[in-house]
Amino acid sequence: MLKPTIDRLRPTELPIGTAWLLADCMEARGKQDLWTRQKPAVLDMLREQAIIQSAESSNRIEGVTVPRERLRPVVLGHAKPQDRSEEELAGYRKALDWVFGHKAPIPISPKTIVHLHALAQGGSSGEAGKWKERDNEIIEFSGAGERRVRFKPTPAKDVPLAVERLCGRYQAEMDDLVTPPLLMAGAFVFDFLCIHPFRDGNGRVSRLLTTLLLQQQGFVVGRFVSLERLVEESTARYYEVLEECSRHWHEGRNDIVPWWNYLLTILRRGYQEFERRIESAQAPAKADLVRVAIMNREGFFTLMDITSQCPAVSPQMVKKMLAVLKRENIVQLTGRGRGARWRRIE
């Protein structure tokens, strides 16, 4: 019988480092009301940028990419998806909209999890919103191409009951409030990943569940800073921690603390970035965001580098600002076409 982590939290001894991380996140939550009342125009741009980056990063972690010029219009709904990858990109945006825009509290239930999966998969796949029908394995390939089974998730026949039990245990623990809710959320997401209830899209749903659980606990930083991007920037560590913490999960002897530390670190980084952006924003114009991004570059960079850093800004705006800075002798252009590179003039 499975013994998920969420069943074994009460006797868990919290290391001092984890306690400090938890305290930092709680302190940041206490300050966020002050930050979210400032500079509404800046917040609007941060929301748009976070949505685009979250959809892109969460899908790219799963190996799904779209051409740069299609990213912004597809995510923002200005262009119709043309293939499966773009459907999943648009689907993730719809799932985020559902999480952020839902008026009534969203129950943490199998029905909610299935709905998130249906949205995140783009809705066109026959498996969208359906539990897996066959057992699956988490495979790792070495640089030499060798195949290794890293983890065997819950068998397909046991998935419905396992997810229902997980949701029930989470609600029961949240009602008792013995374990810090933030740690409960981390354990829930980790157990979900170990159950691995869908054939595909488990990673996407886990990140959506993270956003949902954080928001329900009052941590709204994911609206303004893409936590998915921060996960993508630390992908190697993400997979290392998953492997480390999933050892002996089936026997109920796994260590959840490294996963907690990873999740809390991502959340703290998100709040630190949010605070920096609010404090440094002097004007709400998109042109100012582009100018700051350019002035912070070191060495050579391309137009795509800047558009990637400012996904809420159109490539035309980036070109316009580069032209302005060129006339002001602040930046210099080298090469033409695809080989064009820019650099700041010291």
ZAMARGU-4260 file (C-alpha; in steps of 0.2 Angstrom, whole numbers, plus 5000, padded with zeros to 4 digits):
<rodrens>
0) 5000/5000/5000 | 5007/5017/4995 | 5012/5029/5009 | 5013/5046/5002 | 5023/5060/5010
5) 5008/5070/5015 | 5003/5056/5028 | 5020/5058/5037 | 5022/5076/5040 | 5018/5078/5058
10) 5033/5069/5065 | 5045/5078/5053 | 5059/5088/5061 | 5061/5104/5052 | 5080/5109/5050
15) 5085/5127/5054 | 5088/5131/5036 | 5071/5126/5031 | 5063/5136/5045 | 5073/5152/5039
20) 5067/5150/5021 | 5049/5147/5028 | 5051/5163/5038 | 5057/5173/5024 | 5043/5168/5013
25) 5030/5172/5026 | 5038/5189/5029 | 5038/5193/5010 | 5019/5188/5010 | 5017/5201/5023
30) 5025/5215/5013 | 5016/5210/4996 | 5001/5221/5000 | 5012/5236/5000 | 5020/5232/4984
35) 5004/5228/4975 | 4996/5245/4979 | 5010/5254/4970 | 5012/5259/4952 | 4996/5250/4944
40) 5003/5253/4926 | 5019/5244/4931 | 5009/5229/4939 | 4999/5228/4923 | 5015/5225/4913
45) 5022/5213/4925 | 5006/5203/4924 | 5007/5202/4906 | 5026/5198/4906 | 5024/5184/4919
50) 5009/5176/4910 | 5020/5175/4894 | 5035/5169/4903 | 5026/5156/4913 | 5017/5148/4898
55) 5034/5148/4889 | 5044/5141/4903 | 5032/5128/4909 | 5030/5121/4892 | 5049/5122/4887
60) 5053/5112/4903 | 5043/5098/4895 | 5052/5100/4878 | 5038/5110/4870 | 5044/5126/4861
65) 5037/5138/4848 | 5045/5151/4837 | 5049/5167/4846 | 5039/5177/4834 | 5023/5166/4838
70) 5025/5166/4857 | 5017/5183/4862 | 5003/5183/4850 | 4998/5165/4854 | 4999/5166/4873
75) 4989/5183/4873 | 4976/5176/4861 | 4980/5187/4847 | 4984/5172/4835 | 4976/5156/4833
80) 4987/5140/4837 | 4993/5132/4822 | 5000/5116/4829 | 5000/5105/4845 | 5014/5115/4853
85) 5005/5131/4851 | 4989/5123/4858 | 4998/5118/4873 | 5005/5135/4875 | 4988/5143/4873
90) 4981/5130/4885 | 4993/5134/4899 | 4988/5152/4898 | 4970/5147/4899 | 4973/5137/4914
95) 4982/5152/4923 | 4967/5163/4918 | 4956/5150/4927 | 4967/5150/4942 | 4969/5168/4944
100) 4952/5173/4938 | 4941/5161/4948 | 4930/5171/4960 | 4924/5157/4972 | 4938/5146/4981
105) 4943/5132/4970 | 4942/5115/4979 | 4958/5104/4979 | 4950/5089/4972 | 4952/5076/4958
110) 4940/5086/4947 | 4950/5101/4949 | 4966/5092/4944 | 4958/5084/4929 | 4951/5101/4923
115) 4969/5109/4925 | 4976/5095/4914 | 4962/5097/4901 | 4966/5115/4900 | 4985/5114/4900
120) 4985/5101/4886 | 4976/5112/4874 | 4960/5102/4875 | 4962/5094/4858 | 4971/5078/4864
125) 4961/5063/4867 | 4970/5061/4883 | 4967/5078/4889 | 4958/5078/4906 | 4959/5059/4908
130) 4969/5048/4920 | 4983/5037/4912 | 4977/5020/4906 | 4994/5012/4906 | 5008/5011/4918
135) 5022/5023/4915 | 5040/5026/4920 | 5051/5041/4922 | 5066/5038/4911 | 5083/5047/4911
140) 5095/5046/4897 | 5113/5048/4899 | 5125/5058/4888 | 5130/5042/4880 | 5111/5038/4876
145) 5110/5025/4890 | 5092/5022/4897 | 5089/5022/4915 | 5072/5020/4925 | 5073/5034/4938
150) 5056/5031/4946 | 5041/5020/4944 | 5025/5030/4947 | 5009/5024/4954 | 5001/5010/4943
155) 4987/5016/4932 | 4974/5006/4940 | 4977/5014/4957 | 4978/5032/4951 | 4960/5037/4954
160) 4960/5031/4972 | 4977/5038/4975 | 4973/5056/4969 | 4957/5056/4979 | 4966/5050/4995
165) 4979/5064/4992 | 4966/5077/4990 | 4957/5071/5006 | 4973/5071/5016 | 4978/5088/5011
170) 4961/5095/5016 | 4961/5086/5032 | 4979/5092/5037 | 4974/5110/5031 | 4959/5110/5043
175) 4970/5104/5058 | 4984/5117/5054 | 4997/5107/5063 | 5010/5107/5049 | 5013/5125/5041
180) 5002/5126/5026 | 5016/5131/5014 | 5025/5115/5018 | 5008/5105/5016 | 5007/5113/4998
185) 5024/5107/4994 | 5021/5090/5000 | 5005/5089/4990 | 5013/5094/4974 | 5028/5082/4977
190) 5016/5067/4980 | 5006/5072/4964 | 5022/5071/4954 | 5026/5054/4962 | 5009/5047/4958
195) 5011/5054/4940 | 4992/5052/4936 | 4993/5057/4918 | 5002/5049/4903 | 5008/5067/4898
200) 5008/5084/4906 | 5011/5080/4924 | 5024/5093/4925 | 5013/5107/4919 | 4999/5102/4930
205) 5011/5101/4945 | 5016/5119/4942 | 4998/5125/4940 | 4994/5116/4956 | 5009/5125/4964
210) 5002/5142/4958 | 4984/5138/4964 | 4990/5132/4982 | 5001/5147/4984 | 4987/5159/4979
215) 4975/5150/4991 | 4987/5154/5005 | 4989/5172/5000 | 5006/5171/4990 | 5001/5180/4974
220) 5019/5183/4968 | 5016/5171/4953 | 5004/5184/4946 | 5019/5197/4944 | 5034/5186/4942
225) 5035/5169/4933 | 5039/5156/4945 | 5040/5144/4931 | 5054/5154/4923 | 5064/5152/4940
230) 5061/5134/4939 | 5067/5133/4922 | 5083/5143/4926 | 5087/5129/4939 | 5081/5114/4929
235) 5096/5103/4934 | 5093/5106/4952 | 5074/5103/4950 | 5077/5086/4943 | 5091/5082/4956
240) 5079/5086/4970 | 5065/5076/4963 | 5076/5061/4961 | 5083/5063/4978 | 5066/5065/4987
245) 5057/5051/4978 | 5069/5037/4984 | 5059/5025/4995 | 5043/5035/4992 | 5033/5019/4989
250) 5039/5012/5006 | 5035/5028/5015 | 5054/5032/5019 | 5058/5046/5007 | 5065/5063/5013
255) 5054/5078/5008 | 5066/5092/5016 | 5076/5095/5000 | 5060/5097/4990 | 5054/5110/5003
260) 5070/5119/5002 | 5070/5120/4983 | 5052/5126/4983 | 5054/5139/4996 | 5070/5145/4988
265) 5060/5148/4971 | 5046/5157/4981 | 5059/5168/4990 | 5068/5172/4974 | 5051/5177/4966
270) 5047/5189/4980 | 5065/5196/4979 | 5063/5199/4960 | 5046/5207/4963 | 5052/5219/4976
275) 5067/5224/4965 | 5056/5227/4950 | 5043/5238/4960 | 5057/5248/4968 | 5067/5251/4952
280) 5052/5255/4941 | 5052/5274/4939 | 5040/5275/4924 | 5027/5263/4917 | 5031/5265/4899
285) 5036/5249/4890 | 5050/5258/4882 | 5058/5261/4899 | 5058/5242/4902 | 5067/5239/4886
290) 5080/5253/4889 | 5083/5246/4907 | 5085/5228/4899 | 5098/5235/4886 | 5108/5245/4898
295) 5110/5230/4910 | 5117/5219/4896 | 5136/5216/4896 | 5145/5211/4880 | 5137/5208/4863
300) 5118/5204/4862 | 5105/5201/4849 | 5087/5208/4846 | 5081/5191/4852 | 5090/5192/4868
305) 5081/5208/4873 | 5064/5202/4866 | 5066/5186/4877 | 5070/5197/4892 | 5055/5208/4889
310) 5041/5196/4882 | 5027/5209/4886 | 5035/5221/4873 | 5034/5219/4855 | 5049/5216/4844
315) 5045/5233/4835 | 5046/5242/4851 | 5063/5234/4855 | 5069/5239/4837 | 5063/5257/4840
320) 5072/5258/4856 | 5088/5251/4849 | 5087/5264/4835 | 5085/5278/4848 | 5100/5272/4858
325) 5110/5270/4842 | 5107/5289/4838 | 5112/5293/4855 | 5129/5284/4853 | 5124/5272/4868
330) 5124/5256/4858 | 5133/5250/4842 | 5127/5238/4829 | 5139/5225/4821 | 5134/5214/4806
335) 5117/5213/4797 | 5102/5201/4796 | 5103/5186/4807 | 5121/5190/4811 | 5117/5207/4818
340) 5124/5210/4836 | 5123/5225/4847 | 5134/5231/4862 | 5134/5245/4873 | 5147/5259/4870
345) 5157/5261/4886
</rodrens>
